[in-house]
Amino acid sequence: MHRFSRFLCVALAVSVLTISGCEKGKDDKSDIKKSESSVAESKTESVSEVSNIGKYLSNMAEKLSNGYTMHCTVTTSNSDKVIKLTRAVNGESVYQLQEESVGSYGIISVDGNTYNFDNAAGMYQKTDADARLSIIEEVINRNLPMSDECDYDSCEDVQTEQYIFAGESYITNICFVFDKKSGDLQKYSLRYSVEGHDDVIETRTIDKLQYEADEKYFDIAFLENMTDFGSLNDEDRQTFCKKVCTDRGITDTDLKQFNLRQEDFKDIEFSTFLNLIYTL
C-alpha cells in the first residue's frame, strides 16, 4: 500500500510580505530539501547562551516564550495555493489550524493529550506528536550557523537573519525578516528542493500576532462531534472512509493513483487518509 505523509504545519505560519525596495531573491544552486520543522513558539534554554543565534531571533524567542496567538499566510514559489494558519500557544497547550481551499485540519494539545483532527472528514485521533515544536526552537536548539548572505536584503526598515541547516545530502536555508524598530518577525522563508523542483521557496507572512494566547482555542469540546478514527475497528473504519470518499467524490480510479483500494481502508492510517482527502 502506498504510504505518504502530510506535513501538518505545527508552526507560526507566514507568507510573502512585499517590502518595497527591500526584497531580493538570490539564486541558490545547492540541492535543498524542506526541513520538516514547525514554526515559532519558544520555551527553550536561555538564548544568550547560544553563540550562533542572532540578536533579532533571540529577542523574538523571548517575546513568544510567555504565549502567543498568530495568524499567518503561507505560499510557495511553485504553486498558486494559499494556506491560512492559526496557531495559539500557552505553556503546554497548543492549537494549530491549517486552512486550505478543500478543508481545514490541525492539531491540539491540552492537559497532556494531543490530537490530530480534520474538519473536512469530521475525524480526530490521539497522537504522540509534539505540537510544541517551532522553527525558532529548532534553530536555537541546533545552534544553527548564520549565513553571511540572505535571500532578502536588510534595509532601513527591516533586518534579516538567515540560518543554514545541512543534512547529509541537502541544505535548507531559513531566512527571517524582522521589523528593525520593533523587532517583530514579519515573515520567514524556507528554500529547499522537493519532488524534482529545485529552489522552491516556501514563504510565510504573519498577518496578526499578539503576545498572549487566546484561550478559546484550547477548548477540545469540538472533538465530541467528530469520529474517533483511532478507536474504529477494521469494518467501521472501512465504512467510515468509504462514506467520506463518496461524499467528497473520490472514486476507485482516484484511489488507484495511490495504489489504494477500498479494502485498504480497514487498516489505513490517519495521516494517509488525511493526505488522500487533501490530495485528490
C-alpha positions in Angstrom: 0.0 0.0 0.0 1.3 3.4 -0.9 2.2 5.5 2.2 2.8 9.2 2.2 2.9 11.7 4.9 1.4 15.2 5.1 3.3 17.8 6.9 1.0 19.3 9.5 2.4 22.8 9.9 2.8 22.9 13.7 4.0 26.4 13.3 3.9 30.1 13.3 2.8 30.3 9.7 3.8 33.1 7.4 3.8 34.1 3.7 5.1 36.6 1.2 5.1 40.1 2.6 6.2 42.6 0.0 8.6 45.1 1.4 9.1 47.8 -1.2 12.8 48.3 -2.1 13.9 45.6 0.4 13.2 42.2 -1.1 15.6 40.5 -3.5 15.7 36.8 -4.3 19.1 35.2 -4.8 19.9 32.2 -6.9 21.0 29.1 -4.8 22.4 26.2 -6.8 22.6 23.8 -3.9 20.4 20.7 -3.5 18.0 21.9 -1.0 15.3 20.0 0.8 12.5 21.0 3.1 13.3 20.7 6.7 10.3 19.3 8.5 10.3 21.8 11.2 7.4 23.8 12.7 7.2 27.4 13.4 7.5 29.9 16.2 7.0 29.5 19.9 9.9 29.5 22.2 10.3 28.0 25.5 13.9 27.0 25.2 17.2 27.4 27.1 18.4 30.9 27.6 19.2 32.2 24.1 22.0 34.3 25.4 24.0 31.0 25.9 23.7 30.1 22.2 26.6 31.7 20.4 25.4 31.4 16.8 22.0 32.9 17.3 21.4 36.5 16.1 20.0 39.3 18.2 16.7 39.6 16.5 15.8 35.9 16.6 16.9 35.7 20.2 14.7 38.6 21.1 11.7 37.2 19.2 12.0 33.9 21.0 11.8 35.8 24.3 8.7 37.6 23.2 7.0 34.4 22.3 8.0 32.5 25.4 5.0 33.6 27.5 2.4 32.5 25.0 1.1 33.9 21.7 -1.7 33.8 19.1 -0.7 34.1 15.5 -2.5 34.2 12.2 -0.4 33.6 9.0 -0.5 33.1 5.3 1.7 30.5 3.5 2.6 30.5 -0.2 5.2 28.6 -2.3 7.1 29.7 -5.4 5.9 26.6 -7.4 2.2 26.8 -6.6 -0.7 29.2 -6.6 -2.1 27.5 -3.4 -2.6 29.9 -0.5 -2.8 28.4 3.0 -4.0 30.2 6.2 -2.6 29.1 9.5 -3.8 29.9 13.0 -1.6 29.0 16.0 -2.0 29.6 19.7 0.4 28.5 22.4 0.2 28.8 26.2 2.7 26.7 28.0 1.9 23.1 27.3 -1.3 24.0 25.5 -1.1 24.3 21.7 -3.6 24.7 18.9 -3.0 25.0 15.2 -5.4 25.0 12.3 -4.3 24.9 8.7 -7.0 26.1 6.2 -6.9 25.1 2.5 -9.4 25.5 -0.2 -10.8 22.0 0.2 -11.0 22.0 4.0 -9.1 22.5 7.3 -7.2 20.3 9.7 -4.8 20.7 12.6 -3.5 19.6 16.0 -4.5 20.5 19.5 -2.6 19.6 22.7 -4.3 20.2 26.1 -3.8 18.7 29.6 -1.0 16.4 28.3 -3.1 14.9 25.5 -2.6 15.7 21.8 -5.0 15.1 18.9 -4.8 15.4 15.2 -8.1 16.5 13.7 -9.7 17.1 10.3 -12.8 19.2 9.8 -13.3 18.0 6.2 -13.9 14.4 7.2 -15.0 15.1 10.7 -12.4 12.9 12.4 -9.7 13.0 15.0 -7.1 10.7 16.5 -4.9 10.9 19.6 -1.2 11.2 18.8 2.2 11.2 20.4 3.3 14.1 18.2 4.9 17.1 20.0 2.8 20.1 18.9 5.0 22.5 20.8 7.9 22.4 18.4 8.7 25.5 16.4 11.1 26.6 13.8 12.7 29.1 16.2 13.2 26.3 18.8 14.7 24.2 16.1 17.2 26.8 15.0 18.2 27.6 18.6 18.4 24.1 19.9 20.6 23.0 16.9 22.6 26.2 17.3 22.5 26.6 13.5 25.1 28.8 11.9 24.1 32.1 10.5 24.9 32.8 6.9 26.6 36.0 5.7 24.1 36.2 2.9 20.3 36.2 2.9 17.6 35.7 0.4 16.3 39.1 1.3 18.4 42.2 1.8 18.3 44.2 5.0 17.4 47.8 4.6 16.3 50.9 6.6 13.1 49.2 7.8 13.9 45.5 8.1 16.7 43.3 9.4 17.3 39.8 8.1 18.9 36.8 9.7 19.5 33.6 7.7 20.4 30.2 9.1 21.7 27.1 7.4 20.6 23.5 8.1 22.8 21.0 6.3 21.8 17.4 6.2 23.8 14.6 4.7 22.7 15.3 1.1 20.7 18.6 1.3 20.7 22.1 2.7 17.8 24.2 3.9 18.1 27.9 4.1 15.8 29.6 6.7 15.6 33.4 6.3 13.9 35.5 8.9 12.8 39.1 8.2 12.3 41.4 11.2 10.9 44.9 11.7 14.1 46.8 12.6 12.4 49.1 15.1 10.0 46.7 16.9 12.0 43.5 16.4 8.8 41.7 15.4 9.0 38.9 12.9 7.3 39.9 9.7 7.9 36.8 7.6 10.4 33.9 7.0 11.1 31.7 4.1 12.4 28.2 3.6 14.4 27.4 0.5 14.5 23.7 -0.5 14.1 21.1 -3.3 11.2 18.7 -3.3 9.6 16.4 -5.9 12.0 17.4 -8.6 11.5 21.1 -8.2 14.8 22.9 -7.4 15.0 26.1 -5.3 11.4 26.0 -4.1 10.8 28.9 -1.7 8.0 28.5 1.0 7.3 31.9 2.4 5.2 32.6 5.5 3.9 36.0 6.3 2.5 36.9 9.7 -0.9 38.6 9.3 -1.6 39.2 13.0 0.4 38.4 16.2 -0.4 39.0 19.8 1.9 38.1 22.6 -0.7 36.2 24.6 -2.7 33.1 23.9 -6.3 33.3 23.0 -7.7 30.7 25.4 -10.8 30.0 23.3 -8.6 27.8 21.0 -7.9 25.3 23.8 -11.4 24.0 24.2 -11.5 20.5 22.9 -15.3 20.1 23.1 -15.5 20.3 19.3 -13.9 16.8 19.1 -17.1 15.4 20.6 -18.8 15.9 17.3 -16.1 14.1 15.4 -15.4 10.4 14.8 -12.5 9.0 16.8 -10.6 7.4 13.9 -8.2 5.6 16.2 -10.9 3.7 18.0 -12.6 2.3 14.9 -12.4 -1.4 14.2 -11.5 -2.6 10.7 -15.0 -2.8 9.4 -16.1 0.5 10.9 -13.0 2.2 9.6 -13.7 0.9 6.1 -17.3 2.1 6.2 -16.3 5.5 7.5 -13.6 6.0 4.9 -15.9 4.8 2.0 -18.5 7.3 3.1 -16.1 10.2 3.3 -14.8 9.3 -0.2 -18.3 9.1 -1.6 -19.3 12.5 0.0 -16.1 14.1 -1.5 -16.4 12.5 -4.9 -13.3 10.4 -4.6 -13.6 7.4 -6.9 -11.9 4.0 -7.2 -10.0 5.4 -10.1 -8.7 8.2 -7.9 -7.6 5.7 -5.3 -5.5 3.8 -7.9 -3.3 6.8 -8.2 -2.1 6.0 -4.7 -2.1 2.2 -5.1 -5.1 2.0 -2.8 -8.4 0.0 -2.9 -11.4 0.3 -0.7 -10.3 -2.8 1.1 -7.2 -1.0 2.3 -9.4 1.3 4.3 -9.6 -1.4 7.0 -6.2 -0.6 8.3 -5.4 2.8 6.7 -3.5 5.2 8.9 -5.0 8.6 9.9 -2.2 10.5 8.2 -2.5 8.5 5.0 -6.3 9.1 4.8 -5.8 12.8 5.5 -3.3 13.1 2.6 -5.8 11.3 0.4 -8.5 13.7 1.2 -6.4 16.8 0.5 -4.5 15.5 -2.5 -7.4 14.3 -4.6 
